[in-house]
Amino acid sequence: MAYRYRRFEDDLPYDERESVVPKVLGAILALLVLILVLGTVFALTVGKKKVGSEYRQVDPTPQQVVNMSARKGGKLSTYNSLGQLRPLTKAEGAGKDGAVLVVSPWFTYPEGDTPLFEEISQKDRLIKNVITEYFAGRTKSELLAMGEKNVKAELLNLVNDQLVLGKISAIYFDQYIFLQ
């Protein structure tokens, strides 16, 4: 008499080939995967915001700006002694506080313009005050709606209005972060 090995299938109370349970579980799993994939595709394509839209584009470093200007022929110098400012923005409404903004402005001016550099150095506090007052007069939502490019353009005009011996070329931010 030959010994017969027992198979696992012999112990099952039903015939696996005729059972619908594995088929139903497989269909449910496939449906869940399909829902996840379609939901992800829908959220990425139809969503209101693009991925990364809340992040600001980083400004070039002062050295990069100097190098780029040298290649273009119009050499620039940078003034980055203003440091980090922390103005409080205007409150959004009654009973609410404004947001703290961390901003580190710096700007460029024509290379070799020593009188302008000296004027900027002497008016350092005035320029800091102009920048701080600008942000204090606007709410966080107004500043976000304007966009960083428009904020820089307005600040450039305000700072240049304070200068007599020359004009700065552009304003940049090392930091531009709203704190909660």
C-alpha positions as CSV (number, residue, x, y, z in Angstrom):
1,M,0.0,0.0,0.0
2,A,1.4,3.3,-1.1
3,Y,1.5,6.2,1.4
4,R,-0.6,9.1,0.2
5,Y,0.5,12.6,1.2
6,R,-2.3,14.8,2.5
7,R,-2.8,17.9,0.6
8,F,-3.9,21.2,2.2
9,E,-6.9,21.3,-0.2
10,D,-8.1,18.1,1.3
11,D,-8.7,19.8,4.7
12,L,-10.8,22.7,3.2
13,P,-14.6,22.4,3.9
14,Y,-15.4,23.7,0.4
15,D,-14.0,23.4,-3.0
16,E,-11.8,26.5,-3.6
17,R,-12.4,26.5,-7.3
18,E,-16.1,26.9,-6.8
19,S,-16.0,29.4,-4.0
20,V,-16.9,33.1,-4.7
21,V,-15.3,34.5,-1.6
22,P,-11.8,35.0,-3.1
23,K,-13.4,36.5,-6.2
24,V,-15.4,39.0,-4.2
25,L,-12.4,39.9,-2.0
26,G,-10.3,40.4,-5.2
27,A,-13.0,42.6,-6.7
28,I,-13.2,44.7,-3.5
29,L,-9.5,45.2,-3.5
30,A,-9.4,46.2,-7.1
31,L,-12.2,48.7,-6.6
32,L,-10.4,50.3,-3.6
33,V,-7.2,50.6,-5.6
34,L,-9.1,52.1,-8.5
35,I,-10.8,54.6,-6.2
36,L,-7.5,55.7,-4.7
37,V,-5.9,56.1,-8.1
38,L,-8.8,58.1,-9.6
39,G,-9.1,60.2,-6.4
40,T,-5.4,61.1,-6.6
41,V,-5.6,62.0,-10.3
42,F,-8.7,64.1,-9.7
43,A,-7.1,66.0,-6.8
44,L,-3.9,66.7,-8.7
45,T,-5.7,67.9,-11.9
46,V,-8.8,69.6,-10.7
47,G,-7.5,70.9,-7.3
48,K,-7.6,74.7,-6.7
49,K,-3.9,75.0,-6.0
50,K,-0.9,73.7,-7.9
51,V,1.6,71.6,-6.0
52,G,4.2,73.9,-4.5
53,S,2.2,77.1,-5.1
54,E,2.5,78.2,-1.5
55,Y,6.3,78.2,-1.7
56,R,8.2,81.3,-2.7
57,Q,10.8,81.3,-5.4
58,V,14.1,81.9,-3.8
59,D,15.9,85.1,-4.8
60,P,19.5,84.9,-5.9
61,T,22.3,85.5,-3.4
62,P,24.1,88.9,-3.5
63,Q,27.2,87.2,-5.0
64,Q,25.1,85.6,-7.8
65,V,23.6,89.0,-8.6
66,V,27.0,90.7,-8.7
67,N,28.3,87.9,-11.0
68,M,25.3,88.1,-13.3
69,S,25.6,91.9,-13.6
70,A,29.3,91.6,-14.4
71,R,28.5,89.3,-17.3
72,K,25.9,91.7,-18.6
73,G,28.3,94.7,-18.5
74,G,26.4,96.8,-15.9
75,K,28.2,96.1,-12.7
76,L,26.3,96.2,-9.5
77,S,27.1,96.3,-5.8
78,T,24.9,95.0,-3.0
79,Y,23.9,96.5,0.2
80,N,22.8,93.8,2.7
81,S,23.4,95.4,6.1
82,L,19.7,95.9,6.9
83,G,19.6,92.5,8.6
84,Q,16.5,90.6,9.5
85,L,13.3,92.7,10.2
86,R,10.2,91.3,12.0
87,P,7.3,93.7,11.3
88,L,3.8,93.0,12.5
89,T,1.3,93.2,9.7
90,K,-2.1,94.9,10.0
91,A,-4.8,92.9,11.8
92,E,-7.2,91.0,9.5
93,G,-10.2,92.2,11.6
94,A,-11.5,93.3,14.9
95,G,-10.2,91.2,17.8
96,K,-7.5,89.6,15.7
97,D,-3.8,90.2,15.7
98,G,-1.6,90.8,12.7
99,A,0.9,88.2,11.5
100,V,4.6,88.5,12.2
101,L,6.6,88.7,9.0
102,V,10.3,87.7,8.9
103,V,11.9,89.6,6.1
104,S,15.6,90.1,5.3
105,P,15.8,92.8,2.5
106,W,18.9,93.7,0.5
107,F,19.3,95.7,-2.6
108,T,21.6,96.5,-5.5
109,Y,23.0,99.8,-6.7
110,P,25.5,100.8,-9.4
111,E,29.0,99.6,-8.5
112,G,31.4,102.4,-7.5
113,D,28.6,104.8,-6.5
114,T,30.3,105.7,-3.2
115,P,28.0,108.7,-2.4
116,L,24.9,106.5,-2.8
117,F,26.4,103.8,-0.6
118,E,27.2,106.4,2.1
119,E,23.7,107.8,1.9
120,I,22.2,104.4,2.2
121,S,24.4,103.7,5.2
122,Q,23.4,106.9,6.9
123,K,19.7,106.3,6.2
124,D,19.9,102.7,7.4
125,R,17.3,103.3,10.2
126,L,15.0,105.3,7.9
127,I,15.0,102.6,5.3
128,K,14.3,99.9,7.9
129,N,11.4,102.1,9.2
130,V,10.0,102.6,5.7
131,I,10.0,98.8,5.1
132,T,8.5,98.1,8.6
133,E,5.7,100.7,8.1
134,Y,4.9,99.4,4.6
135,F,4.2,95.9,6.1
136,A,2.4,97.3,9.1
137,G,-0.1,99.0,6.8
138,R,-1.2,95.9,5.1
139,T,-2.8,92.6,6.2
140,K,-1.2,89.2,5.6
141,S,-3.9,88.4,3.0
142,E,-3.4,91.6,1.2
143,L,0.4,91.0,1.0
144,L,-0.2,87.4,-0.2
145,A,-2.7,88.6,-2.8
146,M,-0.3,91.2,-4.1
147,G,2.5,88.8,-4.6
148,E,6.1,89.2,-3.7
149,K,7.0,90.8,-7.0
150,N,4.5,93.7,-6.5
151,V,5.6,94.1,-2.9
152,K,9.2,94.5,-4.0
153,A,8.2,97.0,-6.7
154,E,6.4,99.2,-4.2
155,L,9.2,99.0,-1.7
156,L,11.7,99.9,-4.3
157,N,9.8,103.1,-5.1
158,L,9.3,103.9,-1.4
159,V,13.1,103.4,-0.6
160,N,14.1,105.4,-3.7
161,D,11.8,108.2,-2.6
162,Q,14.0,108.5,0.5
163,L,17.3,108.7,-1.5
164,V,18.7,111.9,-3.0
165,L,22.1,111.0,-4.4
166,G,21.0,108.0,-6.5
167,K,18.6,105.1,-6.8
168,I,18.8,101.5,-5.9
169,S,18.3,99.1,-8.8
170,A,16.4,96.2,-7.2
171,I,15.3,94.9,-3.9
172,Y,15.6,91.2,-2.9
173,F,14.6,89.2,0.1
174,D,16.7,86.5,1.7
175,Q,13.7,85.6,3.9
176,Y,10.0,86.4,3.4
177,I,8.1,84.2,5.9
178,F,4.9,84.8,7.7
179,L,4.8,83.3,11.3
180,Q,1.6,82.1,12.7
